[in-house]
Amino acid sequence: MEGMNFWGRRYILILSAAAVLAGGEVAVAGNPIGDFFKRLGNSIAHPSNTPAPRKSSPKRTTGKKSGNEQTVPAETPPPAPSVAPVPTPTPHLAAMPVLPLVRTADKVPPTKQPRRDLPYGIPLPNKPGFVTSPYAPKSGYVDVRGFPSDTEVKDPYTGKVFLVP
């Protein structure tokens, strides 16, 4: 009984080795799981590098040719990976500047006595007629073109009043 178990194991081992050696075509096609972990490791080690583009070879269509038709190479889409790849950061998107939001200020109705304790808007260099709000400087730009200096205007982001510089 023990001798039979030995031969059974040996038979299974030989069949497994033959299947691995015969499956060489699978090894040539690539290992999607191994490629995934390789790319994951590279993205951690080199976060600024972008992945290399996949190479696809054009294939010709088969079939009966007629005299006036030409064969057009048909591209086959690459097989979908079994595991979703990890997205890598794209440096060209991070380098693009984000344009701030621009809103127009409203004029405040005049009062009998002008307020003297109001802050001034912060003028922007190289952008005449635009200021940032003293109440919300990171919200965006305020368009104050057409308002003379020391005019009370309403901040479109907060609703508070400030003076045009």
C-alpha positions in Angstrom: 0.0 0.0 0.0 2.8 2.4 0.8 4.6 1.5 -2.5 1.5 2.4 -4.4 1.3 5.8 -2.7 4.9 6.5 -3.7 4.2 5.7 -7.4 1.0 7.8 -7.3 2.9 10.9 -6.0 5.6 10.4 -8.5 3.1 10.1 -11.3 1.4 13.4 -10.2 4.8 15.1 -9.9 5.7 14.1 -13.5 2.4 15.2 -14.9 2.7 18.6 -13.1 6.2 19.1 -14.4 5.0 18.3 -18.0 2.1 20.7 -17.7 4.5 23.5 -16.6 6.9 22.8 -19.4 4.2 22.6 -22.0 2.6 25.8 -20.8 5.6 27.9 -22.1 3.2 29.9 -24.3 1.6 31.3 -21.2 4.9 32.4 -19.9 5.7 34.2 -23.2 2.3 36.0 -23.1 3.2 37.6 -19.7 2.2 37.2 -16.2 -0.5 39.9 -15.4 -0.3 39.4 -11.6 3.5 39.5 -11.6 3.4 42.6 -13.9 1.0 44.3 -11.5 3.2 43.8 -8.5 6.3 44.8 -10.4 4.5 48.1 -11.5 3.3 48.6 -7.9 6.8 48.3 -6.6 8.2 50.6 -9.3 5.5 53.2 -8.6 6.4 53.2 -4.9 10.1 53.3 -5.6 9.9 55.9 -8.4 6.6 57.9 -7.9 7.4 60.5 -10.6 7.9 58.1 -13.4 5.0 57.3 -15.7 4.4 53.7 -16.8 5.7 52.6 -20.2 3.0 52.5 -22.9 1.9 49.0 -23.9 3.1 47.8 -27.2 0.5 46.3 -29.5 1.3 44.7 -32.8 -1.1 45.2 -35.7 -2.7 42.0 -37.0 -4.0 41.4 -40.5 -7.5 40.2 -41.1 -8.0 36.9 -42.8 -10.5 36.1 -45.4 -11.1 36.1 -49.1 -9.7 39.1 -50.9 -11.4 40.8 -53.8 -9.6 42.8 -56.4 -10.5 46.3 -55.1 -10.3 45.8 -51.3 -7.2 46.1 -49.3 -6.5 44.4 -46.0 -6.6 46.8 -43.1 -4.7 45.9 -40.0 -7.1 45.3 -37.1 -5.9 46.2 -33.6 -7.0 43.9 -30.9 -7.5 45.4 -27.5 -5.1 44.2 -24.8 -6.6 41.7 -22.4 -8.1 43.3 -19.3 -6.0 42.7 -16.2 -7.5 40.5 -13.5 -6.4 43.0 -10.9 -7.1 46.8 -11.3 -3.8 48.7 -11.7 -2.9 51.3 -9.1 -3.3 54.8 -10.7 0.0 56.7 -10.7 0.0 60.5 -10.2 0.3 62.5 -13.4 2.9 65.2 -13.1 1.4 67.3 -16.0 -1.8 67.8 -14.1 -0.1 68.9 -10.9 2.0 71.5 -12.8 -1.1 73.2 -14.3 -2.1 76.3 -12.3 -5.6 76.5 -11.0 -7.2 79.8 -11.9 -9.0 81.4 -9.0 -12.6 82.3 -9.1 -13.4 85.9 -10.0 -16.6 87.6 -8.7 -17.7 91.2 -9.1 -18.2 93.4 -6.1 -21.5 95.3 -5.4 -21.6 98.9 -4.4 -23.0 99.6 -1.0 -25.6 102.4 -0.7 -24.0 105.6 0.7 -24.6 106.4 4.3 -24.6 109.8 6.0 -21.2 109.3 7.6 -18.6 107.0 5.9 -17.3 104.2 8.1 -13.6 104.7 8.9 -12.9 101.3 10.5 -13.3 99.2 7.3 -10.4 97.3 5.9 -9.1 97.8 2.4 -9.1 95.1 -0.3 -5.7 93.7 -1.0 -4.6 94.7 -4.6 -3.2 92.1 -6.8 0.2 92.8 -8.5 0.0 92.9 -12.4 -3.9 92.8 -12.2 -5.3 96.3 -12.0 -8.9 96.4 -10.9 -8.7 93.1 -9.0 -8.3 92.6 -5.3 -8.6 89.9 -2.8 -11.1 90.2 0.0 -9.6 91.1 3.4 -12.2 88.8 5.0 -11.6 85.7 2.7 -8.2 86.1 1.0 -8.1 82.5 -0.3 -11.6 82.5 -1.8 -10.8 84.2 -5.0 -10.5 87.5 -6.7 -12.9 90.4 -6.5 -13.4 92.6 -9.6 -13.6 96.3 -8.5 -13.0 97.8 -11.9 -15.1 100.9 -12.3 -15.2 101.7 -8.6 -13.1 104.8 -7.5 -10.7 104.5 -4.6 -12.2 104.6 -1.0 -15.6 103.3 -2.2 -17.4 100.9 0.0 -18.1 97.7 -1.8 -19.7 94.4 -0.7 -17.6 91.3 -0.6 -19.3 88.7 -2.9 -17.8 85.8 -0.9 -18.7 86.8 2.7 -21.2 89.7 2.2 -19.1 92.0 4.4 -18.2 95.6 3.4 -14.6 96.7 2.5 -13.0 99.7 0.8 -11.5 99.8 -2.7 -7.8 100.6 -2.5 
